[in-house]
């Protein structure tokens, strides 16, 4: 895997031209915080004030950072630039530049019939500098948009509809950004092949257990034509919900079910009660148990997980057998979030879940 250079390139937002380069020796306290689920990507760092490079760190200018795997991530300076007179430094806060897509247009309420993911993405990015990049999907889907939404929200809906993950990047030639790309791929990261057994006493690993999404009964529904609502009542003894008896025994309070609501993100035009029942069973299976995530510091990743932390990439997958749960928990865990520092990698921290 390619090792990033650590150089931060500053780009003039009007010309897309690189106007300065900040070397790793000239910045410190840097932290990149990213999260796959919501495409969160934040960058902050300190550098010397009063330099030619510092002058270019103005609001709305861009910062380009190469991350592991060679992808170049664009950030926009849209938060406070803090100046410290004591140590003559400035602190820069920047967000993934794709947040600006939200302000680049709007999507009107409409029904979009039988389009490919490429056609959907092209609709979302119409007239923008951002273009469709790598996509991985063959097939057609239909989407109904009930209200005005921004293009960034539309992209998230598209990814959910096709069960894909979004990745944003730019391409640079010389000192110029020549392309802004939105990729939608099946799964970011690699299958590492690592299998890890975790016991009750985890040193350097924080186990976080979640139960907020648990339910023992699931109500499924899909809005059909006009005022019609499709449910499973006609094939489920008049009940709009399905249950899980094992989950009920474990989680009920005073003999009452915990109910959850579910509307599948899929084509609604071909929805039938039978199809909805199948999707509900799959969804309920995901909601009857607690979920676990693991927060691991850089120094523990090699010792516990057998991974070199500098080789970890967003979305990488390992297999975990957690004997700290009763019954034992077997799961695939991905790197779903991370805090990374180029100048001090010992501060790196990752969440597997």
JOLINBEL-V461742 format. One record per pair of residues at least 24 apart in sequence whose ideal C-beta (glycine too) atoms are under 10 Angstrom apart, sorted by the first residue. I is the first residue (numbers start at 1). J is the second residue. Records with the same first field share a line. If there is no record, write none. Layout:
I = J + J
//
This chain:
1 = 68 + 69 + 70 + 190 + 308 + 310 + 311 + 312 + 313
2 = 66 + 67 + 68 + 69 + 70 + 71
3 = 66 + 68 + 70 + 310 + 311
4 = 65 + 66 + 67 + 68 + 69 + 70 + 71 + 72 + 310 + 342
5 = 65 + 66 + 342
6 = 30 + 65 + 66 + 342 + 343
7 = 64 + 65 + 66 + 342
8 = 43 + 45 + 47 + 53 + 57 + 63 + 64 + 65 + 66 + 75 + 92 + 94 + 342
9 = 56 + 62 + 63 + 64 + 65 + 66 + 72 + 74 + 172 + 175 + 177
10 = 53 + 54 + 55 + 56 + 57 + 58 + 61 + 62 + 63 + 64 + 77 + 92
11 = 56 + 61 + 62 + 63 + 64 + 74 + 75 + 76 + 97 + 170 + 172 + 175 + 176 + 177
12 = 56 + 58 + 60 + 61 + 62
13 = 58 + 59 + 60 + 61 + 62 + 76 + 77 + 97 + 100
14 = 60 + 61
15 = 176 + 177
16 = 62 + 74 + 129 + 170 + 172 + 175 + 176 + 177 + 178 + 180
17 = 174 + 175 + 176 + 177
18 = 56 + 62 + 64 + 172 + 174 + 175 + 176 + 177
19 = 52 + 53 + 55 + 56 + 58 + 61 + 62 + 175
20 = 51 + 52 + 53 + 54 + 55 + 56 + 57 + 61 + 63
21 = 53 + 56 + 64 + 175
22 = 47 + 48 + 51 + 53 + 54 + 56 + 57 + 63 + 92
23 = 47 + 53
24 = 342 + 343
25 = 343
26 = 51 + 53 + 54
27 = 53 + 89 + 90 + 92 + 342 + 343
28 = 89 + 341 + 342 + 343 + 344
29 = 89 + 91 + 341 + 343 + 344 + 347
30 = 65 + 92 + 340 + 341 + 342 + 343 + 344 + 347
31 = 339 + 340 + 341 + 342 + 343 + 344 + 347 + 348 + 349
32 = 65 + 67 + 73 + 75 + 94 + 338 + 339 + 340 + 341 + 342 + 348
33 = 337 + 338 + 339 + 340 + 349
34 = 67 + 73 + 96 + 314 + 335 + 336 + 337 + 338 + 339 + 340
35 = 314 + 336 + 337 + 338 + 351
36 = 165 + 166 + 167 + 187 + 188 + 189 + 314 + 315 + 334 + 335 + 336 + 337 + 338 + 351 + 353
37 = 165 + 336 + 337 + 353
38 = 156 + 166 + 337
39 = 96 + 98 + 99 + 152 + 155 + 156 + 159 + 165 + 166 + 167 + 168
40 = 95 + 96 + 99 + 337
41 = 65 + 67 + 73 + 74 + 75 + 94 + 95 + 96 + 97 + 98 + 99 + 168 + 314
42 = 75 + 79 + 93 + 94 + 95 + 96 + 339
43 = 73 + 75 + 76 + 77 + 92 + 93 + 94 + 95 + 96 + 340
44 = 75 + 79 + 82 + 91 + 92 + 93 + 94
45 = 89 + 90 + 91 + 92 + 93 + 94 + 341 + 342 + 343
46 = 82 + 84 + 87 + 89 + 90 + 91 + 92 + 343
47 = 89 + 90 + 91 + 92
48 = 87 + 88 + 89 + 90
49 = 81 + 83 + 84 + 85 + 87 + 88 + 89 + 90 + 91
50 = 83 + 88 + 89 + 90
51 = 88 + 90
54 = 81 + 83 + 88 + 89 + 90 + 92
57 = 81 + 90 + 92 + 94
60 = 97 + 100
61 = 92 + 94
62 = 94 + 97 + 100 + 170 + 177
63 = 92 + 94 + 97
64 = 97 + 170 + 172 + 177
65 = 94 + 342
66 = 172 + 342
67 = 169 + 313 + 314 + 340 + 342
68 = 310 + 311 + 312 + 313 + 314 + 316 + 340
69 = 167 + 169 + 188 + 189 + 190 + 313 + 314
70 = 169
71 = 167 + 168 + 169 + 170 + 171 + 181 + 183 + 313 + 314
72 = 169 + 170 + 171 + 172 + 177
73 = 97 + 98 + 167 + 168 + 169 + 170
74 = 98 + 100 + 168 + 169 + 170 + 172 + 177 + 180
75 = 99
76 = 100
96 = 168
97 = 130 + 168 + 170 + 180
98 = 130 + 151 + 152 + 155 + 166 + 167 + 168 + 169 + 180 + 182
99 = 152 + 168
100 = 128 + 129 + 130 + 152
101 = 125 + 128 + 129 + 130 + 150 + 151 + 152 + 153 + 154 + 155 + 168 + 180 + 182
102 = 149 + 150 + 151 + 152 + 153 + 154 + 155
103 = 150 + 151 + 152
104 = 128 + 129 + 130 + 150 + 151 + 152
105 = 150 + 151 + 152 + 154
106 = 148 + 149 + 150 + 151 + 153 + 154
107 = 145 + 147 + 148 + 149 + 150 + 151 + 153 + 154 + 155 + 157
108 = 145 + 147 + 148 + 149
109 = 144 + 145 + 146 + 147 + 148 + 149
110 = 143 + 144 + 145 + 146
111 = 142 + 143 + 144 + 145 + 146 + 268 + 269
112 = 141 + 142 + 143 + 144 + 145 + 154 + 158 + 161
113 = 140 + 141 + 142 + 143 + 144 + 267 + 269
114 = 139 + 140 + 141 + 142 + 267 + 269
115 = 140 + 141 + 142 + 143 + 158 + 161
116 = 140 + 141 + 162
117 = 141 + 158 + 159 + 161 + 162 + 164 + 184
118 = 184
119 = 158
120 = 154 + 155 + 157 + 158 + 159 + 161 + 162 + 184
121 = 154 + 155 + 158 + 159 + 162 + 164 + 166 + 182 + 183 + 184
123 = 151 + 154 + 158
124 = 149 + 150 + 151 + 152 + 153 + 154 + 155 + 156 + 157 + 158 + 182
125 = 151 + 154 + 155 + 180 + 181 + 182
126 = 151
127 = 151
128 = 180 + 182
129 = 170 + 177 + 179 + 180
130 = 155 + 168 + 170 + 179 + 180 + 181 + 182
131 = 179 + 180 + 181 + 182
132 = 181 + 182 + 183 + 184
133 = 166 + 167 + 168 + 169 + 171 + 179 + 180 + 181 + 182 + 183 + 184 + 185
134 = 167 + 169 + 181 + 182 + 183 + 184 + 185
135 = 162 + 164 + 182 + 183 + 184 + 185 + 186
136 = 162 + 164 + 165 + 183 + 184 + 185 + 186 + 187
137 = 161 + 162 + 163 + 164 + 184 + 185 + 186
139 = 267
140 = 267
141 = 265 + 266 + 267 + 268 + 269
142 = 266 + 267 + 268 + 269 + 270
143 = 265 + 266 + 267 + 268
144 = 223 + 267 + 268 + 269
146 = 223
155 = 182 + 184
157 = 265
158 = 182 + 184
159 = 184 + 185 + 265
160 = 265 + 266
161 = 264 + 265 + 266 + 267
162 = 186 + 265 + 266
163 = 187 + 265 + 266
164 = 188
165 = 189 + 314 + 315
167 = 314 + 315
185 = 315
187 = 315 + 317 + 334
188 = 313 + 314 + 315 + 316 + 317 + 334 + 335 + 336
189 = 312 + 313 + 314 + 315 + 316 + 317 + 334 + 335 + 336
190 = 311 + 312 + 313 + 315 + 316 + 317 + 335
191 = 316 + 317 + 318 + 319 + 332 + 334
192 = 305 + 306 + 307 + 311 + 312 + 313 + 316 + 317 + 318 + 319 + 334 + 335
193 = 317 + 318 + 319
194 = 305 + 306 + 307 + 316 + 317 + 318 + 319 + 320 + 333
195 = 306 + 318 + 319 + 320 + 321
196 = 294 + 304 + 305 + 306 + 307 + 318 + 319 + 320 + 321 + 322 + 333 + 352
197 = 304 + 319 + 320 + 321 + 322 + 323 + 328
198 = 292 + 294 + 304 + 305 + 320 + 321 + 322 + 323 + 324 + 325 + 329 + 333
199 = 321 + 322 + 323 + 324
200 = 322 + 323 + 324 + 325
201 = 324
202 = 294 + 296 + 300 + 304 + 322 + 324
203 = 300 + 303 + 304
204 = 295 + 296 + 297 + 298 + 299 + 300 + 301 + 303 + 304 + 305
205 = 294 + 295 + 296 + 297 + 300 + 301 + 303 + 304 + 305 + 352
206 = 293 + 294 + 295 + 296 + 297 + 300 + 349 + 351
207 = 292 + 293 + 294 + 295 + 322 + 324 + 325 + 329
208 = 291 + 292 + 293 + 294 + 295 + 351 + 353
209 = 290 + 291 + 292 + 293 + 324 + 325 + 329
210 = 290 + 291 + 292 + 293 + 353
211 = 251 + 258 + 289 + 290 + 291
212 = 290 + 291
213 = 260 + 286 + 287 + 288 + 289 + 290 + 291
214 = 247 + 250 + 251 + 258 + 260 + 287 + 288 + 289 + 290 + 291
215 = 241 + 243 + 244 + 247 + 251 + 257 + 258 + 259 + 260 + 261 + 262 + 283 + 284 + 287 + 288
216 = 241 + 243 + 244 + 245 + 246 + 247 + 248 + 249 + 250 + 251 + 252 + 256 + 257 + 258 + 259 + 260 + 284 + 287 + 288
217 = 241 + 242 + 243 + 244 + 247 + 248 + 252 + 256 + 257 + 258 + 259 + 260 + 284 + 287
218 = 242 + 243 + 244 + 257 + 258 + 259 + 260 + 261 + 262 + 280 + 281 + 283 + 284 + 285 + 286 + 287 + 288
219 = 259 + 260 + 261 + 262 + 263 + 280
220 = 260 + 261 + 262 + 263 + 264 + 273 + 276 + 277 + 279 + 280 + 281 + 283 + 284
221 = 261 + 262 + 263 + 264 + 271 + 276 + 280
222 = 262 + 263 + 264 + 266 + 267 + 268 + 269 + 271 + 272 + 273 + 275 + 276 + 279
223 = 263 + 268 + 271
224 = 268 + 269 + 271
225 = 268 + 269
230 = 263 + 268 + 271 + 272 + 273 + 275 + 276
231 = 273 + 276 + 277 + 280
232 = 272 + 273 + 274 + 275 + 276 + 277 + 278 + 279 + 280 + 281
233 = 273
234 = 272 + 273 + 274
235 = 272 + 273 + 274 + 276 + 277
236 = 273 + 276 + 277 + 280
240 = 280
241 = 280 + 284
242 = 277 + 280 + 281 + 283 + 284
243 = 284 + 288
244 = 281 + 284 + 285 + 287 + 288 + 289
246 = 288 + 289
247 = 284 + 285 + 287 + 288 + 289
248 = 288
250 = 288 + 289 + 290
251 = 288 + 289 + 290
258 = 287 + 288
260 = 284 + 287 + 288
262 = 287
289 = 325 + 329 + 331
290 = 325 + 329
291 = 329 + 331 + 353
292 = 320 + 322 + 324 + 325 + 329 + 331 + 333 + 352 + 353
293 = 333 + 334 + 336 + 337 + 351 + 352 + 353
294 = 318 + 320 + 322 + 333 + 350 + 351 + 352 + 353
295 = 337 + 338 + 339 + 349 + 350 + 351 + 352 + 353
296 = 335 + 338 + 348 + 349 + 350 + 351 + 352
297 = 339 + 346 + 347 + 348 + 349 + 350
298 = 339 + 340 + 341 + 344 + 345 + 346 + 347 + 348 + 349 + 350
299 = 345 + 346 + 348
300 = 349 + 350
301 = 335 + 348 + 349 + 350 + 352
305 = 333 + 350 + 352
307 = 335 + 350 + 352
309 = 338 + 340 + 345 + 346 + 348 + 349 + 350
310 = 340 + 345 + 348
312 = 338 + 340 + 348 + 350 + 352
313 = 338
314 = 338 + 340 + 350
316 = 350 + 352
317 = 352
318 = 352
320 = 352 + 353
//
